Amino acid sequence: MKLLHIDSSILGDYSASRQLTAAIVIAQKNVNPALEITYYDLAADPIEHLSGAEFMVFRGAEPQDETARQAAARNTQVLDDFLAADIIVVGTPMYNFSLPSQLKAWLDRLAVAGKTFQYTANGVEGLVKGKQVIVASTRGGFHSEGSPTAFLDHQESYITAIFNFIGLSDVRFIRAEGLGSPEKREDTLKAAIDEIDTLGV
C-alpha cells in the first residue's frame, strides 16, 4: 500500500491543515505499518504555475528546450506518484474562499487528457479508479452546508469536482472551521482530530 501526502499551507508550523494531515497519516500508518509514504510540501518546494510549453507537452508535443524538458520530467514524476498511490491525503486551508494557488498548480498536473480522463461520445470519462482521497480542510470562518456563506466555498467544492472529474468518488473531508475565532480554535481542531481517529475503523 502506498500513501501520497500533500501539504499546501504557507504557515509552516502554525498551520492547522498540516497538523491534521500529519494526524491522518499517523492514523493510516497505525492501521498499516508497512504503508509507503511519499510527501510533497507545495509551499516549501512549490510547483510553478502551468506554462504553455508544459501544456503542449501534455498534448503530445516534444519539449523544445532544457527548461521544458526538466518541467516535463517533473510533471511526469508528479503524475506517477499520484497514480501509484492507494491513498491520497491532501491538506488545504481556505484562502480567500478558494484553495492555495500552490495546490492548484499540483492539481493542474493531474488533469491530463488521455492519462487521467478522456473525452468520449458520451462525455468525459475519468480514468483513475480505486483510490481513497482524504482532505484536511481548514477555514477561518464557517462555510459548510447550511452556513449563510456556504455559496462562497470554492475550496472543497473545487477539490471534489476535480477528483470526481478524473474518476475518484471516494473523497472524504476532515474539516476544521471557525479557526479565526480564538475561543473556537482549540475545540474545532480537537473535533477534527477525534474524527481522524475513526478513519481506520
N, C-alpha and C positions, 0 to 999 in steps of 0.2 A: 504494500500500500504506500502511496505517495501523497504528500500534502504540500500544496503551494501556499505560502504565507505572504500576503501583500499588505504593507503599511503605506499610508499616503499622507498622514498628518504632518504638518510643518512644525509641530510644537514639541517634538522630541520627548523628553521625559515628562513633560507636562501634559502629554496627550492622553485623553480618555480612551480614544479608539485603539491606541497602541496597547493600553492596559487590557482592554477587552480581547483583542486578537491574541495577545500573549496567553491569557487565561483559556481561550478557546483551544489554542494549540496544545497547551498542557493537558487539557481535558481529553483531547483526541489522542495524545501520546499515552495517557494513562490507560485508555481503552486498548490501544495497540502499541505496545512498547517498541515494536520493530518498524514503526512508521518512519519513512524517509521524508525529510523536510527540506524544501527549497525556499529561500527567503529573498524577497525584494523589498528594499526600503526606497520608495519612489521619491522621498524628499532628500535623503542623503545622497542617493545615486539616481538622479532623475533621468527619465527617458524624454528626449526632446519632442516638441510638437511634431506631428506627422508632416513631412515635406512632400512636395510634388514629386521629387525624384523617388522617394520611398513608395509613394502611391503607385507610380508607374511600374516599379518592380513587382508590387502586388498584382499588377495587371499582366505580368509576364515579360516586361522589358528587362534587358540586361543593365546592371549598374554601369554608369558612364565614367565614373572616376573613383578614386580610393575612398573618398568620404562616403559616397553612395554605397560602395562595397561593404564598408565597415557597418554602416547603418543597416544594410540588408542582412548581414550576418547576425547583428544584434537582434533584429526583428525576428529572424528565424529561431534564435535561441529562446526569445520571449514566448513565442507561439509553441515551440516544442515543450518548454517547461509547463505551459498551461495544459497542453494536450496530454502530457504524461501523468498529470496529477489526477488522483481519485477524489480528493477533497481540496477545495479552494477556499481559503479563509481570507477575506478582504476587510481591511479597516478603512472606513471612510467617515470623516467628520462632514457636517454640512457647512459649506462656505457660501454665504450669500444665496441661500435657498437651493444650492446645487452641490456638486461634488468637487473635490480639489482638481485643478487642471492637471496635476501630476498623475492622478488616477485616470482621468480621461485619456491622457496620452498612452497609458498602458492598455486601456480598453480598445483604443484605436488600432493596436497591433493584433487584437484578437478577432476582429470582424473582417475576415479576409474571404472574399468570394472564391469558391472552389475548395477552400480549406475548412472553414467553419460554417459556411452557409452556401446555398446555391439557389439560383432562380430557376423555377420550373414552370411548366404550362399552368400549373395550379397555384402559382405564387411562390413565395420564399419558403425554403426548407432548411431548417437548422441541421447541421451535420454532426454536432457534438452531443454525445449521449453518455449516460451512466455516471455523471459526476454530481457530487453534492457541493453546493455553494453555501457558505456561512458568512454573513456580512455583519460586522460590528459597526453599527450606525450610531453616531453621536450628534446631538444637536443642542445648541444653546437654549432654544425655545421649545415649543410644543407644536408639532406639525403632523402628527399621525392622524389616522382616520377619525373623524369626529371633532377635530380641532377646528376652530374658525379659520385658521391659516393653513389647513391641510392642502389647499389648492396651490400653495407656494412650494410644495415638496417636489423639487426636480432632482432630488438626490436618490432616494430609494426607488422612486418610480422609474428613473432612467436606468439604474443598475438592473432592476428587474426586467425591464424591456430588452436591454441588450443581451442579457444572458438567455432570456426566453427566445430571442431572435436567432441565436446560434444553436438553439436546441436544448437548453438546460432549463428545466421547470422546477427542479428541487433547489429552490433558493430560500434560505431561512435568514431572518433578521434577528439579531440580538441588539435591541435598541435602548439607548440611554438618552432621555430627553430632559430638558429643563436644566442643563448643566450650567447655564448662565446665571442661575439663581443659587447663591452660596448656600442657602438653607436647604436646598433640594439636592444639591450635587452628590453628597455622600449617600443619601438614600437611593437615588436613581441608579448610581453606579453599583451599589450593593444588590439591588434588584436584578440588574443585568448579570452580575457575577453569579447570583443564585440560579438564574435561568441557564447559564452556561453549564452549571453543574448537572443539569438534566440532559445534556446533549448525548451523553453516552448511554443513557438508559434505554 
